[in-house]
Amino acid sequence: MGYFQLIEIRTDDFDAFERLHEQWLADTEGERAVVQEWILRDRDRPDTYLVMVEFPSVEAAARNNDLPATSRIAAGMAELAAAPPTFRNLDLVRKD
């Protein structure tokens, strides 16, 4: 079964976050272990975004985490965030 990471970030500068994310995509092309990724905005809290990332396994996620570009995006997210980002690590239990 798959492994997911959910990251919640609050920021007033989504454009800067998007530029950071686009740089990460370019820097990790051919290396990242991401299956799919969704970026969602909270309708009730417009400064709050959720990044849902699907990995094939927890081991693949760990390898992805070890990429230098992943460290750079994490540092950049921390700078842009109004509060520290929240991370949730999730195992897929069921998919219908």
DRENPAZA-906834 format. One record per residue: z, x, y of N, C-alpha, C in turn. Coordinates in steps of 0.1 Angstrom, whole numbers, padded with zeros to 4 digits, always signed. Each point is the difference from the previous one (the first is absolute). Layout:
BEGIN
ZXYZXYZXY...
//
This chain:
BEGIN
+0000+0008-0012+0000-0008+0012+0000+0009+0012-0004-0006+0012-0001+0007+0012+0013+0003+0007-0001+0008+0010+0012+0003+0009-0005-0002+0014+0009-0006+0008-0003-0003+0014+0011+0006+0009-0004+0003+0012+0009+0004+0010-0002-0009+0012+0010-0006+0006+0000-0008+0011+0007+0007+0012-0007+0002+0011+0005+0007+0011+0000-0009+0012+0012-0002+0006+0001-0009+0012+0002+0009+0012-0008-0002+0010+0001+0008+0012-0001-0009+0012+0008+0003+0010+0000-0007+0013-0005+0009+0010-0011-0004+0007-0006+0009+0010-0007-0009+0011+0001+0005+0012-0008-0007+0011-0013+0007+0002-0003+0010-0008-0013+0007+0002-0008+0000-0013-0004-0011-0004-0008-0001-0013-0012+0008+0001-0007+0001+0011-0012+0008+0001+0002+0015-0004+0012+0005+0004+0003+0014-0003+0003+0001-0015+0007-0010-0005+0002-0001-0015-0013+0000-0008-0009-0008+0005-0013-0001-0007-0008+0014+0001+0001+0007+0011-0006+0013+0001+0006+0010-0010+0013-0001-0001+0007+0009-0009-0004-0004-0015-0001-0013-0003-0004-0004-0013-0014+0005-0003-0009-0002+0009-0014+0004-0002-0001+0015-0002+0008+0008+0007+0001+0015-0002+0005+0003-0014+0010-0008-0005+0005+0002-0014-0011-0003-0010-0007-0011+0002-0011-0003-0009-0010+0011-0001-0004+0006+0012-0010+0011+0000+0006+0012-0007+0013+0003+0003+0006+0012-0005+0002+0000-0015+0001-0012-0006+0003-0001-0014-0011-0005-0008-0012-0001+0005-0012-0004-0007-0002+0008-0012-0001-0007-0012-0002+0007-0013+0013+0005-0006+0011-0001+0007+0013+0005-0005+0011-0011-0002-0001-0010+0009+0011-0010-0001-0001-0008-0012+0011-0005-0004+0001-0008-0013+0001-0015+0002-0003-0004+0012+0001-0014+0004-0011-0009-0007+0004-0011-0006-0010-0009-0006-0005-0009+0011+0010-0007+0007-0003-0009+0011+0011+0001+0010-0004-0004+0012+0010+0000+0011-0002-0012+0009+0010-0006+0004+0000-0011+0009+0008+0003+0012-0004-0003+0012+0008+0001+0012+0001-0014+0006+0012-0004+0001+0003-0014+0004+0009-0001+0013-0003-0009+0008+0008-0002+0012+0009-0013-0002+0012+0001+0003+0010-0011-0001-0003-0010+0011-0003-0012-0003-0004-0011+0010+0013-0003+0009+0011+0001-0006+0013-0004+0007+0005+0012+0008-0004+0012-0003+0005+0012+0007-0013+0008+0003-0007-0002+0011-0013+0007+0002+0001+0015+0001+0011+0006+0002+0001+0014+0000+0004+0006-0014+0000-0008-0010+0003+0004-0014-0012-0001-0009-0002+0011-0007-0011+0002-0009+0005+0004-0014-0007-0005-0010+0003+0004-0014-0012+0007-0005+0003+0011-0007-0011+0007-0007+0003-0001-0015-0008-0007-0007+0002-0001-0015-0010+0009-0006+0005+0009-0008-0009+0010-0007+0002-0001-0015-0012-0001-0007+0000-0001-0014-0004+0014-0006+0008+0004-0010-0003+0012-0007-0001-0003-0015-0007+0008-0008-0001-0003-0014+0013+0003-0008+0009+0008+0006+0013+0003-0006+0009+0006+0010+0013+0001-0004+0010+0006+0009-0003+0015+0001-0006+0006-0011-0003+0014+0000-0011+0003+0010-0010-0009+0000-0011+0002+0010+0005-0001+0014+0009-0009+0002+0006-0002+0013+0007+0013+0005+0007+0006-0010+0008+0012+0003-0010+0012+0004-0011+0000-0007-0011+0011+0003-0005-0003+0014-0003-0013+0003-0005-0004+0013+0010+0004+0011+0013-0002-0003+0010+0003+0010+0001+0015+0003-0004+0008-0010+0000+0015+0002-0011+0006+0008-0010-0009+0003-0011+0005+0008+0004+0004+0014-0004+0011+0006+0004+0004+0014-0004-0011+0010-0011-0007-0002-0003-0011+0010+0009-0012-0001+0006-0002-0012+0010-0011-0001+0013+0004+0008+0004+0012+0000+0011+0005+0008-0003-0002+0015-0012+0003+0004-0004-0001+0014+0000-0015+0004-0005-0009-0008-0001-0014+0004+0015-0006+0001+0008+0005-0010+0014-0005+0000+0007+0004+0013-0002+0013+0005+0006+0005+0012-0006-0008+0012-0013-0003+0000-0006-0007+0011+0005-0014+0000+0002-0007-0011+0005-0013+0000+0014-0001+0005+0008+0010-0003+0014+0001+0005+0000+0001+0015-0009+0007+0006-0001+0002+0014-0004-0013+0007-0009-0008-0006-0006-0012+0006+0010-0012-0002+0009+0001-0010+0008-0012-0004+0011-0002+0010+0003-0013+0003+0011-0004+0008+0014+0002-0008-0001+0001-0013+0011+0002-0009-0005+0008-0012+0008+0006-0008-0005+0007-0011-0007-0010-0010-0012+0004-0005-0007-0008-0009+0008-0003-0012-0002-0012-0006+0007-0004-0012-0009+0001-0012+0004+0006-0011-0008+0002-0012+0006-0008-0011-0009-0007-0007+0004-0007-0013-0009+0005-0011+0005+0003-0011-0007+0005-0011+0000-0010-0011-0012-0005-0004-0001-0012-0008-0008+0002-0013+0005-0004-0011-0008+0000-0013-0006-0014-0001-0013+0000-0004-0007-0013-0003+0006-0005-0013+0005-0012+0001+0005-0007-0012-0010-0010-0006-0007-0006+0008-0010-0010-0004-0011-0002+0010-0012-0002-0005-0012-0003+0008-0008-0011-0007-0002-0011+0007-0007-0011-0006-0013-0002+0007
//
